[in-house]
Amino acid sequence: MEIPPRSPDEDENLPQSKELVTSNTGSTLCTSSRSESVWTSASRSKWDIYHKPVIVVSVGAAVFLFGTVITSLSCFLTHNKDVYKMSGPAFLSLGLMLLVCGLVWIPIIRKKQKQRQKSQFLQSLKSFFFNR
C-alpha cells in the first residue's frame, strides 16, 4: 500500500495558512512569565510581596527553638544522650540558617520594590515627554 505522490496541482490548492506556522511566542512569554507583575502595573498587597520570607523566618525560628529544646534535653536526660547531642546542633544550625536567610530576604525585596517604583516613575516621565 503505497501512498501516491501528490501532483503540483494539489499543492497549489492548499491555503497558505497551513504552510506557514504562526508563532505567538511574544504574547505567551509575557503571560506565562514568573515575574508577571513586571508587565502589569497592578499593585500587590503586603502579604503577596512578603509571604515567602515570612514563612521562611517562621519555619527557621520554629526549627531553631526545636533544636534548642533537643540540645537542652541532652543536659537533663541520660537516656539516648548521644542522639540528642547529635541532632540538637543540627536543628539549631538549620533553623539559624533559615532564620538568617529570611531576615536577609526582606530588605532585598524592599530594595527591589523601590527600584521598581523608580523605574515605573521614570518610564511614565519618558512616555510623557517623548510621546508628544
Distance bins in CASP14 RR format, pairs under 12 A and 6 or more apart:
PFRMAT RR
TARGET T0000
AUTHOR 0000-0000-0000
RMODE 2
METHOD distances of the structure
MODEL  1
4 10 0 0 0 0 0 1 0 0 0 0 0
5 11 0 0 0 0 0 1 0 0 0 0 0
6 12 0 0 0 0 0 1 0 0 0 0 0
6 13 0 0 0 0 1 0 0 0 0 0 0
6 14 0 0 0 0 1 0 0 0 0 0 0
7 13 0 0 0 0 1 0 0 0 0 0 0
8 14 0 0 0 0 0 1 0 0 0 0 0
11 18 0 0 0 0 0 1 0 0 0 0 0
11 19 0 0 0 0 1 0 0 0 0 0 0
12 19 0 0 0 0 0 1 0 0 0 0 0
13 19 0 0 0 0 0 1 0 0 0 0 0
14 20 0 0 0 0 0 1 0 0 0 0 0
16 22 0 0 0 0 0 1 0 0 0 0 0
22 28 0 0 0 0 0 1 0 0 0 0 0
23 29 0 0 0 0 0 1 0 0 0 0 0
24 30 0 0 0 0 0 1 0 0 0 0 0
24 31 0 0 0 0 1 0 0 0 0 0 0
24 32 0 0 0 0 0 1 0 0 0 0 0
25 31 0 0 0 0 0 1 0 0 0 0 0
25 32 0 0 0 0 0 1 0 0 0 0 0
25 33 0 0 0 0 0 1 0 0 0 0 0
26 32 0 0 0 0 0 1 0 0 0 0 0
26 33 0 0 0 0 0 1 0 0 0 0 0
26 39 0 0 0 0 0 1 0 0 0 0 0
27 33 0 0 0 0 0 1 0 0 0 0 0
27 39 0 0 0 0 0 1 0 0 0 0 0
29 35 0 0 0 0 0 1 0 0 0 0 0
29 36 0 0 0 0 0 1 0 0 0 0 0
29 38 0 0 0 0 0 1 0 0 0 0 0
29 39 0 0 0 0 1 0 0 0 0 0 0
30 36 1 0 0 1 0 0 0 0 0 0 0
30 37 0 0 0 0 0 1 0 0 0 0 0
30 38 0 0 0 0 1 0 0 0 0 0 0
30 39 1 0 1 0 0 0 0 0 0 0 0
30 40 0 0 0 0 1 0 0 0 0 0 0
31 39 0 0 0 0 1 0 0 0 0 0 0
31 40 0 0 0 0 1 0 0 0 0 0 0
32 39 0 0 0 0 0 1 0 0 0 0 0
33 39 1 0 0 1 0 0 0 0 0 0 0
33 40 0 0 0 0 0 1 0 0 0 0 0
35 44 0 0 0 0 0 1 0 0 0 0 0
35 112 0 0 0 0 0 1 0 0 0 0 0
35 116 0 0 0 0 0 1 0 0 0 0 0
36 42 0 0 0 0 1 0 0 0 0 0 0
36 44 0 0 0 0 0 1 0 0 0 0 0
36 48 0 0 0 0 0 1 0 0 0 0 0
37 43 0 0 0 0 1 0 0 0 0 0 0
37 44 1 0 0 1 0 0 0 0 0 0 0
37 45 0 0 0 0 0 1 0 0 0 0 0
37 48 0 0 0 0 1 0 0 0 0 0 0
37 49 0 0 0 0 1 0 0 0 0 0 0
37 112 0 0 0 0 0 1 0 0 0 0 0
37 113 0 0 0 0 0 1 0 0 0 0 0
37 116 0 0 0 0 1 0 0 0 0 0 0
37 120 0 0 0 0 0 1 0 0 0 0 0
38 44 0 0 0 0 0 1 0 0 0 0 0
38 112 0 0 0 0 0 1 0 0 0 0 0
38 113 0 0 0 0 0 1 0 0 0 0 0
38 115 0 0 0 0 0 1 0 0 0 0 0
38 116 1 0 0 1 0 0 0 0 0 0 0
38 119 0 0 0 0 1 0 0 0 0 0 0
38 120 0 0 0 0 1 0 0 0 0 0 0
38 123 0 0 0 0 0 1 0 0 0 0 0
39 116 0 0 0 0 0 1 0 0 0 0 0
39 120 0 0 0 0 0 1 0 0 0 0 0
40 116 0 0 0 0 0 1 0 0 0 0 0
40 120 0 0 0 0 0 1 0 0 0 0 0
41 116 0 0 0 0 1 0 0 0 0 0 0
41 117 0 0 0 0 0 1 0 0 0 0 0
41 119 0 0 0 0 0 1 0 0 0 0 0
41 120 1 0 0 1 0 0 0 0 0 0 0
41 121 0 0 0 0 0 1 0 0 0 0 0
41 123 0 0 0 0 1 0 0 0 0 0 0
41 124 0 0 0 0 1 0 0 0 0 0 0
42 48 0 0 0 0 0 1 0 0 0 0 0
42 120 0 0 0 0 0 1 0 0 0 0 0
43 49 0 0 0 0 1 0 0 0 0 0 0
43 113 0 0 0 0 0 1 0 0 0 0 0
43 116 0 0 0 0 0 1 0 0 0 0 0
43 117 0 0 0 0 0 1 0 0 0 0 0
43 120 0 0 0 0 0 1 0 0 0 0 0
44 50 0 0 0 0 1 0 0 0 0 0 0
44 51 0 0 0 0 0 1 0 0 0 0 0
44 109 0 0 0 0 0 1 0 0 0 0 0
44 113 0 0 0 0 1 0 0 0 0 0 0
44 116 0 0 0 0 0 1 0 0 0 0 0
45 51 0 0 0 0 1 0 0 0 0 0 0
46 53 0 0 0 0 0 1 0 0 0 0 0
46 54 0 0 0 0 1 0 0 0 0 0 0
46 106 0 0 0 0 0 1 0 0 0 0 0
46 109 0 0 0 0 0 1 0 0 0 0 0
46 110 0 0 0 0 0 1 0 0 0 0 0
46 113 0 0 0 0 0 1 0 0 0 0 0
47 53 0 0 0 0 0 1 0 0 0 0 0
47 54 0 0 0 0 1 0 0 0 0 0 0
47 55 0 0 0 0 0 1 0 0 0 0 0
48 54 0 0 0 0 0 1 0 0 0 0 0
48 109 0 0 0 0 0 1 0 0 0 0 0
48 113 0 0 0 0 0 1 0 0 0 0 0
49 105 0 0 0 0 0 1 0 0 0 0 0
49 106 0 0 0 0 1 0 0 0 0 0 0
49 108 0 0 0 0 0 1 0 0 0 0 0
49 109 1 0 0 1 0 0 0 0 0 0 0
49 110 0 0 0 0 1 0 0 0 0 0 0
49 112 0 0 0 0 1 0 0 0 0 0 0
49 113 1 0 0 1 0 0 0 0 0 0 0
49 116 0 0 0 0 0 1 0 0 0 0 0
50 56 0 0 0 0 0 1 0 0 0 0 0
50 57 0 0 0 0 1 0 0 0 0 0 0
50 58 0 0 0 0 0 1 0 0 0 0 0
50 102 0 0 0 0 0 1 0 0 0 0 0
50 103 0 0 0 0 0 1 0 0 0 0 0
50 105 0 0 0 0 1 0 0 0 0 0 0
50 106 1 0 0 1 0 0 0 0 0 0 0
50 107 0 0 0 0 0 1 0 0 0 0 0
50 108 0 0 0 0 0 1 0 0 0 0 0
50 109 1 0 0 1 0 0 0 0 0 0 0
50 110 0 0 0 0 1 0 0 0 0 0 0
50 112 0 0 0 0 0 1 0 0 0 0 0
50 113 0 0 0 0 1 0 0 0 0 0 0
51 57 0 0 0 0 0 1 0 0 0 0 0
51 58 0 0 0 0 0 1 0 0 0 0 0
51 102 0 0 0 0 0 1 0 0 0 0 0
51 105 0 0 0 0 0 1 0 0 0 0 0
51 106 0 0 0 0 0 1 0 0 0 0 0
51 109 0 0 0 0 0 1 0 0 0 0 0
52 58 0 0 0 0 0 1 0 0 0 0 0
52 59 0 0 0 0 0 1 0 0 0 0 0
52 98 0 0 0 0 0 1 0 0 0 0 0
52 101 0 0 0 0 0 1 0 0 0 0 0
52 102 0 0 0 0 1 0 0 0 0 0 0
52 105 1 0 0 1 0 0 0 0 0 0 0
52 106 0 0 0 0 1 0 0 0 0 0 0
52 108 0 0 0 0 0 1 0 0 0 0 0
52 109 0 0 0 0 1 0 0 0 0 0 0
53 59 0 0 0 0 0 1 0 0 0 0 0
53 60 0 0 0 0 0 1 0 0 0 0 0
53 98 0 0 0 0 0 1 0 0 0 0 0
53 99 0 0 0 0 0 1 0 0 0 0 0
53 100 0 0 0 0 0 1 0 0 0 0 0
53 101 0 0 0 0 1 0 0 0 0 0 0
53 102 1 0 1 0 0 0 0 0 0 0 0
53 103 1 0 0 1 0 0 0 0 0 0 0
53 104 0 0 0 0 1 0 0 0 0 0 0
53 105 1 1 0 0 0 0 0 0 0 0 0
53 106 1 0 1 0 0 0 0 0 0 0 0
53 107 0 0 0 0 1 0 0 0 0 0 0
53 108 0 0 0 0 1 0 0 0 0 0 0
53 109 1 0 0 1 0 0 0 0 0 0 0
53 110 0 0 0 0 0 1 0 0 0 0 0
54 60 0 0 0 0 0 1 0 0 0 0 0
54 61 0 0 0 0 0 1 0 0 0 0 0
54 98 0 0 0 0 0 1 0 0 0 0 0
54 99 0 0 0 0 0 1 0 0 0 0 0
54 102 0 0 0 0 1 0 0 0 0 0 0
54 103 0 0 0 0 0 1 0 0 0 0 0
54 105 0 0 0 0 1 0 0 0 0 0 0
54 106 0 0 0 0 1 0 0 0 0 0 0
54 109 0 0 0 0 0 1 0 0 0 0 0
55 61 0 0 0 0 0 1 0 0 0 0 0
55 62 0 0 0 0 0 1 0 0 0 0 0
55 98 0 0 0 0 1 0 0 0 0 0 0
55 99 0 0 0 0 0 1 0 0 0 0 0
55 101 0 0 0 0 0 1 0 0 0 0 0
55 102 0 0 0 0 1 0 0 0 0 0 0
55 105 0 0 0 0 0 1 0 0 0 0 0
55 106 0 0 0 0 0 1 0 0 0 0 0
56 62 0 0 0 0 0 1 0 0 0 0 0
56 63 0 0 0 0 0 1 0 0 0 0 0
56 94 0 0 0 0 0 1 0 0 0 0 0
56 95 0 0 0 0 1 0 0 0 0 0 0
56 97 0 0 0 0 0 1 0 0 0 0 0
56 98 1 0 1 0 0 0 0 0 0 0 0
56 99 0 0 0 0 1 0 0 0 0 0 0
56 100 0 0 0 0 1 0 0 0 0 0 0
56 101 1 0 0 1 0 0 0 0 0 0 0
56 102 1 0 1 0 0 0 0 0 0 0 0
56 103 0 0 0 0 1 0 0 0 0 0 0
56 104 0 0 0 0 1 0 0 0 0 0 0
56 105 1 0 0 1 0 0 0 0 0 0 0
56 106 0 0 0 0 1 0 0 0 0 0 0
56 109 0 0 0 0 0 1 0 0 0 0 0
57 63 0 0 0 0 0 1 0 0 0 0 0
57 64 0 0 0 0 0 1 0 0 0 0 0
57 95 0 0 0 0 0 1 0 0 0 0 0
57 96 0 0 0 0 0 1 0 0 0 0 0
57 97 0 0 0 0 0 1 0 0 0 0 0
57 98 1 0 0 1 0 0 0 0 0 0 0
57 99 1 0 0 1 0 0 0 0 0 0 0
57 100 0 0 0 0 1 0 0 0 0 0 0
57 101 0 0 0 0 1 0 0 0 0 0 0
57 102 1 0 1 0 0 0 0 0 0 0 0
57 103 1 0 0 1 0 0 0 0 0 0 0
57 104 0 0 0 0 0 1 0 0 0 0 0
57 105 0 0 0 0 1 0 0 0 0 0 0
57 106 1 0 0 1 0 0 0 0 0 0 0
58 64 0 0 0 0 0 1 0 0 0 0 0
58 65 0 0 0 0 0 1 0 0 0 0 0
58 95 0 0 0 0 0 1 0 0 0 0 0
58 98 0 0 0 0 1 0 0 0 0 0 0
58 99 0 0 0 0 1 0 0 0 0 0 0
58 102 0 0 0 0 1 0 0 0 0 0 0
58 103 0 0 0 0 0 1 0 0 0 0 0
59 65 0 0 0 0 0 1 0 0 0 0 0
59 66 0 0 0 0 0 1 0 0 0 0 0
59 91 0 0 0 0 0 1 0 0 0 0 0
59 94 0 0 0 0 1 0 0 0 0 0 0
59 95 1 0 0 1 0 0 0 0 0 0 0
59 97 0 0 0 0 0 1 0 0 0 0 0
59 98 1 0 1 0 0 0 0 0 0 0 0
59 99 0 0 0 0 1 0 0 0 0 0 0
59 101 0 0 0 0 0 1 0 0 0 0 0
59 102 0 0 0 0 1 0 0 0 0 0 0
60 66 0 0 0 0 1 0 0 0 0 0 0
60 67 0 0 0 0 0 1 0 0 0 0 0
60 68 0 0 0 0 0 1 0 0 0 0 0
60 91 0 0 0 0 1 0 0 0 0 0 0
60 92 0 0 0 0 0 1 0 0 0 0 0
60 93 0 0 0 0 0 1 0 0 0 0 0
60 94 1 0 0 1 0 0 0 0 0 0 0
60 95 1 0 1 0 0 0 0 0 0 0 0
60 96 1 0 0 1 0 0 0 0 0 0 0
60 97 1 0 0 1 0 0 0 0 0 0 0
60 98 1 1 0 0 0 0 0 0 0 0 0
60 99 1 0 1 0 0 0 0 0 0 0 0
60 100 0 0 0 0 1 0 0 0 0 0 0
60 101 0 0 0 0 1 0 0 0 0 0 0
60 102 0 0 0 0 1 0 0 0 0 0 0
60 103 0 0 0 0 1 0 0 0 0 0 0
61 67 0 0 0 0 0 1 0 0 0 0 0
61 68 0 0 0 0 0 1 0 0 0 0 0
61 91 0 0 0 0 0 1 0 0 0 0 0
61 92 0 0 0 0 0 1 0 0 0 0 0
61 94 0 0 0 0 0 1 0 0 0 0 0
61 95 1 0 0 1 0 0 0 0 0 0 0
61 96 0 0 0 0 1 0 0 0 0 0 0
61 97 0 0 0 0 0 1 0 0 0 0 0
61 98 0 0 0 0 1 0 0 0 0 0 0
61 99 1 0 1 0 0 0 0 0 0 0 0
61 100 0 0 0 0 0 1 0 0 0 0 0
61 101 0 0 0 0 0 1 0 0 0 0 0
61 102 0 0 0 0 0 1 0 0 0 0 0
61 103 0 0 0 0 0 1 0 0 0 0 0
62 68 0 0 0 0 0 1 0 0 0 0 0
62 69 0 0 0 0 0 1 0 0 0 0 0
62 91 0 0 0 0 1 0 0 0 0 0 0
62 94 0 0 0 0 0 1 0 0 0 0 0
62 95 0 0 0 0 1 0 0 0 0 0 0
62 98 0 0 0 0 1 0 0 0 0 0 0
62 99 0 0 0 0 1 0 0 0 0 0 0
63 69 0 0 0 0 0 1 0 0 0 0 0
63 70 0 0 0 0 0 1 0 0 0 0 0
63 87 0 0 0 0 0 1 0 0 0 0 0
63 88 0 0 0 0 0 1 0 0 0 0 0
63 90 0 0 0 0 1 0 0 0 0 0 0
63 91 1 0 1 0 0 0 0 0 0 0 0
63 92 0 0 0 0 1 0 0 0 0 0 0
63 93 0 0 0 0 1 0 0 0 0 0 0
63 94 1 0 1 0 0 0 0 0 0 0 0
63 95 1 1 0 0 0 0 0 0 0 0 0
63 96 0 0 0 0 1 0 0 0 0 0 0
63 97 0 0 0 0 1 0 0 0 0 0 0
63 98 1 0 0 1 0 0 0 0 0 0 0
63 99 0 0 0 0 1 0 0 0 0 0 0
63 101 0 0 0 0 0 1 0 0 0 0 0
64 70 0 0 0 0 0 1 0 0 0 0 0
64 71 0 0 0 0 0 1 0 0 0 0 0
64 88 0 0 0 0 0 1 0 0 0 0 0
64 89 0 0 0 0 0 1 0 0 0 0 0
64 90 0 0 0 0 0 1 0 0 0 0 0
64 91 1 0 0 1 0 0 0 0 0 0 0
64 92 1 0 0 1 0 0 0 0 0 0 0
64 93 0 0 0 0 1 0 0 0 0 0 0
64 94 0 0 0 0 1 0 0 0 0 0 0
64 95 1 0 1 0 0 0 0 0 0 0 0
64 96 1 0 1 0 0 0 0 0 0 0 0
64 97 0 0 0 0 1 0 0 0 0 0 0
64 98 1 0 0 1 0 0 0 0 0 0 0
64 99 1 0 1 0 0 0 0 0 0 0 0
64 100 0 0 0 0 0 1 0 0 0 0 0
64 103 0 0 0 0 0 1 0 0 0 0 0
65 71 0 0 0 0 0 1 0 0 0 0 0
65 72 0 0 0 0 0 1 0 0 0 0 0
65 88 0 0 0 0 0 1 0 0 0 0 0
65 91 0 0 0 0 1 0 0 0 0 0 0
65 92 0 0 0 0 1 0 0 0 0 0 0
65 94 0 0 0 0 0 1 0 0 0 0 0
65 95 0 0 0 0 1 0 0 0 0 0 0
65 96 0 0 0 0 0 1 0 0 0 0 0
65 98 0 0 0 0 0 1 0 0 0 0 0
65 99 0 0 0 0 0 1 0 0 0 0 0
66 72 0 0 0 0 0 1 0 0 0 0 0
66 73 0 0 0 0 0 1 0 0 0 0 0
66 84 0 0 0 0 0 1 0 0 0 0 0
66 87 0 0 0 0 1 0 0 0 0 0 0
66 88 0 0 0 0 1 0 0 0 0 0 0
66 89 0 0 0 0 0 1 0 0 0 0 0
66 90 0 0 0 0 0 1 0 0 0 0 0
66 91 1 0 1 0 0 0 0 0 0 0 0
66 92 0 0 0 0 1 0 0 0 0 0 0
66 94 0 0 0 0 1 0 0 0 0 0 0
66 95 0 0 0 0 1 0 0 0 0 0 0
66 96 0 0 0 0 0 1 0 0 0 0 0
66 98 0 0 0 0 0 1 0 0 0 0 0
67 73 0 0 0 0 1 0 0 0 0 0 0
67 74 0 0 0 0 0 1 0 0 0 0 0
67 84 0 0 0 0 1 0 0 0 0 0 0
67 85 0 0 0 0 0 1 0 0 0 0 0
67 86 0 0 0 0 0 1 0 0 0 0 0
67 87 1 0 0 1 0 0 0 0 0 0 0
67 88 1 0 1 0 0 0 0 0 0 0 0
67 89 1 0 0 1 0 0 0 0 0 0 0
67 90 1 0 0 1 0 0 0 0 0 0 0
67 91 1 1 0 0 0 0 0 0 0 0 0
67 92 1 0 1 0 0 0 0 0 0 0 0
67 93 0 0 0 0 1 0 0 0 0 0 0
67 94 0 0 0 0 1 0 0 0 0 0 0
67 95 1 0 0 1 0 0 0 0 0 0 0
67 96 0 0 0 0 1 0 0 0 0 0 0
67 99 0 0 0 0 0 1 0 0 0 0 0
68 74 0 0 0 0 0 1 0 0 0 0 0
68 75 0 0 0 0 0 1 0 0 0 0 0
68 84 0 0 0 0 0 1 0 0 0 0 0
68 88 0 0 0 0 1 0 0 0 0 0 0
68 89 0 0 0 0 0 1 0 0 0 0 0
68 91 0 0 0 0 1 0 0 0 0 0 0
68 92 1 0 0 1 0 0 0 0 0 0 0
68 93 0 0 0 0 0 1 0 0 0 0 0
68 95 0 0 0 0 1 0 0 0 0 0 0
68 96 0 0 0 0 0 1 0 0 0 0 0
69 75 0 0 0 0 0 1 0 0 0 0 0
69 76 0 0 0 0 0 1 0 0 0 0 0
69 77 0 0 0 0 0 1 0 0 0 0 0
69 84 0 0 0 0 1 0 0 0 0 0 0
69 87 0 0 0 0 0 1 0 0 0 0 0
69 88 0 0 0 0 1 0 0 0 0 0 0
69 91 0 0 0 0 1 0 0 0 0 0 0
69 92 0 0 0 0 0 1 0 0 0 0 0
70 76 0 0 0 0 0 1 0 0 0 0 0
70 77 0 0 0 0 0 1 0 0 0 0 0
70 80 0 0 0 0 0 1 0 0 0 0 0
70 81 0 0 0 0 0 1 0 0 0 0 0
70 83 0 0 0 0 1 0 0 0 0 0 0
70 84 1 0 1 0 0 0 0 0 0 0 0
70 85 0 0 0 0 1 0 0 0 0 0 0
70 86 0 0 0 0 1 0 0 0 0 0 0
70 87 1 0 1 0 0 0 0 0 0 0 0
70 88 1 1 0 0 0 0 0 0 0 0 0
70 89 0 0 0 0 1 0 0 0 0 0 0
70 90 0 0 0 0 1 0 0 0 0 0 0
70 91 1 0 1 0 0 0 0 0 0 0 0
70 92 0 0 0 0 1 0 0 0 0 0 0
70 94 0 0 0 0 0 1 0 0 0 0 0
70 95 0 0 0 0 0 1 0 0 0 0 0
71 77 0 0 0 0 0 1 0 0 0 0 0
71 81 0 0 0 0 0 1 0 0 0 0 0
71 83 0 0 0 0 0 1 0 0 0 0 0
71 84 1 0 0 1 0 0 0 0 0 0 0
71 85 1 0 0 1 0 0 0 0 0 0 0
71 86 0 0 0 0 0 1 0 0 0 0 0
71 87 0 0 0 0 1 0 0 0 0 0 0
71 88 1 0 1 0 0 0 0 0 0 0 0
71 89 1 0 0 1 0 0 0 0 0 0 0
71 90 0 0 0 0 1 0 0 0 0 0 0
71 91 1 0 0 1 0 0 0 0 0 0 0
71 92 1 0 0 1 0 0 0 0 0 0 0
71 93 0 0 0 0 0 1 0 0 0 0 0
72 84 0 0 0 0 1 0 0 0 0 0 0
72 85 0 0 0 0 0 1 0 0 0 0 0
72 88 0 0 0 0 1 0 0 0 0 0 0
72 89 0 0 0 0 0 1 0 0 0 0 0
72 91 0 0 0 0 0 1 0 0 0 0 0
72 92 0 0 0 0 0 1 0 0 0 0 0
73 79 0 0 0 0 1 0 0 0 0 0 0
73 80 0 0 0 0 1 0 0 0 0 0 0
73 81 0 0 0 0 1 0 0 0 0 0 0
73 82 0 0 0 0 0 1 0 0 0 0 0
73 83 0 0 0 0 1 0 0 0 0 0 0
73 84 1 0 1 0 0 0 0 0 0 0 0
73 85 0 0 0 0 1 0 0 0 0 0 0
73 87 0 0 0 0 1 0 0 0 0 0 0
73 88 0 0 0 0 1 0 0 0 0 0 0
73 91 0 0 0 0 0 1 0 0 0 0 0
74 80 0 0 0 0 1 0 0 0 0 0 0
74 81 1 0 1 0 0 0 0 0 0 0 0
74 82 0 0 0 0 1 0 0 0 0 0 0
74 83 0 0 0 0 1 0 0 0 0 0 0
74 84 1 1 0 0 0 0 0 0 0 0 0
74 85 1 0 1 0 0 0 0 0 0 0 0
74 86 0 0 0 0 1 0 0 0 0 0 0
74 87 0 0 0 0 1 0 0 0 0 0 0
74 88 1 0 0 1 0 0 0 0 0 0 0
74 89 0 0 0 0 1 0 0 0 0 0 0
74 91 0 0 0 0 0 1 0 0 0 0 0
74 92 0 0 0 0 0 1 0 0 0 0 0
75 81 0 0 0 0 1 0 0 0 0 0 0
75 84 0 0 0 0 1 0 0 0 0 0 0
75 85 0 0 0 0 1 0 0 0 0 0 0
75 88 0 0 0 0 0 1 0 0 0 0 0
76 84 0 0 0 0 1 0 0 0 0 0 0
77 83 0 0 0 0 1 0 0 0 0 0 0
77 84 1 0 0 1 0 0 0 0 0 0 0
77 85 0 0 0 0 0 1 0 0 0 0 0
78 84 0 0 0 0 0 1 0 0 0 0 0
78 85 0 0 0 0 0 1 0 0 0 0 0
80 86 0 0 0 0 0 1 0 0 0 0 0
80 87 0 0 0 0 1 0 0 0 0 0 0
80 88 0 0 0 0 0 1 0 0 0 0 0
81 87 0 0 0 0 0 1 0 0 0 0 0
81 88 0 0 0 0 0 1 0 0 0 0 0
82 88 0 0 0 0 0 1 0 0 0 0 0
83 89 0 0 0 0 0 1 0 0 0 0 0
83 90 0 0 0 0 0 1 0 0 0 0 0
83 91 0 0 0 0 0 1 0 0 0 0 0
84 90 0 0 0 0 0 1 0 0 0 0 0
84 91 0 0 0 0 0 1 0 0 0 0 0
84 92 0 0 0 0 0 1 0 0 0 0 0
85 91 0 0 0 0 0 1 0 0 0 0 0
85 92 0 0 0 0 0 1 0 0 0 0 0
86 92 0 0 0 0 0 1 0 0 0 0 0
86 93 0 0 0 0 0 1 0 0 0 0 0
87 93 0 0 0 0 0 1 0 0 0 0 0
87 94 0 0 0 0 0 1 0 0 0 0 0
88 94 0 0 0 0 1 0 0 0 0 0 0
88 95 0 0 0 0 0 1 0 0 0 0 0
88 96 0 0 0 0 0 1 0 0 0 0 0
89 95 0 0 0 0 0 1 0 0 0 0 0
89 96 0 0 0 0 0 1 0 0 0 0 0
90 96 0 0 0 0 0 1 0 0 0 0 0
90 97 0 0 0 0 0 1 0 0 0 0 0
91 97 0 0 0 0 0 1 0 0 0 0 0
91 98 0 0 0 0 0 1 0 0 0 0 0
91 99 0 0 0 0 0 1 0 0 0 0 0
92 98 0 0 0 0 0 1 0 0 0 0 0
92 99 0 0 0 0 0 1 0 0 0 0 0
93 99 0 0 0 0 0 1 0 0 0 0 0
93 100 0 0 0 0 0 1 0 0 0 0 0
94 100 0 0 0 0 0 1 0 0 0 0 0
94 101 0 0 0 0 0 1 0 0 0 0 0
95 101 0 0 0 0 1 0 0 0 0 0 0
95 102 0 0 0 0 0 1 0 0 0 0 0
95 103 0 0 0 0 0 1 0 0 0 0 0
96 102 0 0 0 0 0 1 0 0 0 0 0
96 103 0 0 0 0 0 1 0 0 0 0 0
97 103 0 0 0 0 0 1 0 0 0 0 0
97 104 0 0 0 0 0 1 0 0 0 0 0
98 104 0 0 0 0 0 1 0 0 0 0 0
98 105 0 0 0 0 0 1 0 0 0 0 0
99 105 0 0 0 0 0 1 0 0 0 0 0
99 106 0 0 0 0 0 1 0 0 0 0 0
100 106 0 0 0 0 0 1 0 0 0 0 0
101 108 0 0 0 0 0 1 0 0 0 0 0
102 108 0 0 0 0 1 0 0 0 0 0 0
102 109 0 0 0 0 1 0 0 0 0 0 0
103 109 0 0 0 0 0 1 0 0 0 0 0
104 110 0 0 0 0 0 1 0 0 0 0 0
104 111 0 0 0 0 0 1 0 0 0 0 0
105 111 0 0 0 0 0 1 0 0 0 0 0
105 112 0 0 0 0 0 1 0 0 0 0 0
106 112 0 0 0 0 0 1 0 0 0 0 0
106 113 0 0 0 0 0 1 0 0 0 0 0
107 113 0 0 0 0 0 1 0 0 0 0 0
107 114 0 0 0 0 0 1 0 0 0 0 0
108 114 0 0 0 0 0 1 0 0 0 0 0
108 115 0 0 0 0 0 1 0 0 0 0 0
109 115 0 0 0 0 0 1 0 0 0 0 0
109 116 0 0 0 0 0 1 0 0 0 0 0
110 116 0 0 0 0 0 1 0 0 0 0 0
110 117 0 0 0 0 0 1 0 0 0 0 0
111 117 0 0 0 0 0 1 0 0 0 0 0
111 118 0 0 0 0 0 1 0 0 0 0 0
112 118 0 0 0 0 0 1 0 0 0 0 0
112 119 0 0 0 0 0 1 0 0 0 0 0
113 119 0 0 0 0 0 1 0 0 0 0 0
113 120 0 0 0 0 0 1 0 0 0 0 0
114 120 0 0 0 0 0 1 0 0 0 0 0
114 121 0 0 0 0 0 1 0 0 0 0 0
115 121 0 0 0 0 0 1 0 0 0 0 0
115 122 0 0 0 0 0 1 0 0 0 0 0
116 122 0 0 0 0 0 1 0 0 0 0 0
116 123 0 0 0 0 0 1 0 0 0 0 0
117 123 0 0 0 0 0 1 0 0 0 0 0
117 124 0 0 0 0 0 1 0 0 0 0 0
118 124 0 0 0 0 0 1 0 0 0 0 0
118 125 0 0 0 0 0 1 0 0 0 0 0
119 125 0 0 0 0 0 1 0 0 0 0 0
119 126 0 0 0 0 0 1 0 0 0 0 0
120 126 0 0 0 0 0 1 0 0 0 0 0
120 127 0 0 0 0 0 1 0 0 0 0 0
121 127 0 0 0 0 0 1 0 0 0 0 0
121 128 0 0 0 0 0 1 0 0 0 0 0
122 128 0 0 0 0 0 1 0 0 0 0 0
122 129 0 0 0 0 0 1 0 0 0 0 0
122 130 0 0 0 0 0 1 0 0 0 0 0
123 129 0 0 0 0 0 1 0 0 0 0 0
123 130 0 0 0 0 0 1 0 0 0 0 0
123 131 0 0 0 0 0 1 0 0 0 0 0
124 130 0 0 0 0 0 1 0 0 0 0 0
124 131 0 0 0 0 0 1 0 0 0 0 0
125 131 0 0 0 0 0 1 0 0 0 0 0
126 132 0 0 0 0 0 1 0 0 0 0 0
END
